Amino acid sequence: MSHLVIDNVSKSFGELPVLRGCSLSVEKGSVLTLLGPSGCGKTTLLRTIAGFITPDAGRIVVQGNDISDMPPNRREVGYVFQNYALFPHLTIAANVAYGLKVRRTSRAEVARRVEDALRLVDLSTFADRYPAQLSGGQQQRVAIARSLVLEPSVLLLDEPFNALDARLRLTMQIELRKLIQRVGITSIFVTHDQMEAMTLSDTVAVMHKGVVEQFGSPLDIYDRPRTAYVANFIGRAN
Ligand code: ADP
């Protein structure tokens, strides 16, 4: 059984159909990338999985449970925002602890879990610093720690490298891939950059105008593009 199943999800904003019957699945511990040009519906699909958007039709299933009607905070789905959304006036430890405090966790438990999360992203020695004192890549890891501390079963990342210097991107991509493998968490990324998708993913969904044009391994998509759109998008004539 797949860890997460997106089953025939559709969504319109007013008259505009943004997702048109999207179906995908992600295996436990693997990385799926939603790849496509700006406006094709990637972020809307990610936000639907997180529960910030209610689809008009279709289901989101995690470990066999239909979570379509659950509010975001009960879904065990972590969401890492594009700009990381860290609180500048809080220390790194306090930023990571934030979500736990909302959940009324005991102080000792908060301390233990924050320590574990910071260790996972290799930032233990940064606990007492402030976001502005960290590099872009380190801030991203804090944002990931803030999600992981809630022990989600799925991690969603919206364009995780957008805020980073182009020179840093490849290093960060490799580091993030290693981090996800180490944690072993099922993850879904959004990107418009095909090289990024190919570097990071076990599977890729190429999207176009709210439709999943092709879903497969990076190699599959490169070697056997199934539609003219996919062939064109990855730079190969059919
Ligand atoms: P992508 O992430 O692939 O760039 P989005 O999912 O952000 O695409 O957007 C897909 C389309 O839906 C775009 O045309 C966008 O303008 C529209 N859209 C996204 N969110 C809303 C919203 N809340 N209200 C109206 N239109 C929206």
Boltz pocket constraint, residues with backbone or C-beta under 6 A from the ligand:
constraints:
  - pocket:
      binder: B
      contacts: [[A, 13], [A, 18], [A, 36], [A, 37], [A, 38], [A, 39], [A, 40], [A, 41], [A, 42], [A, 43], [A, 44], [A, 45]]
      max_distance: 6.0
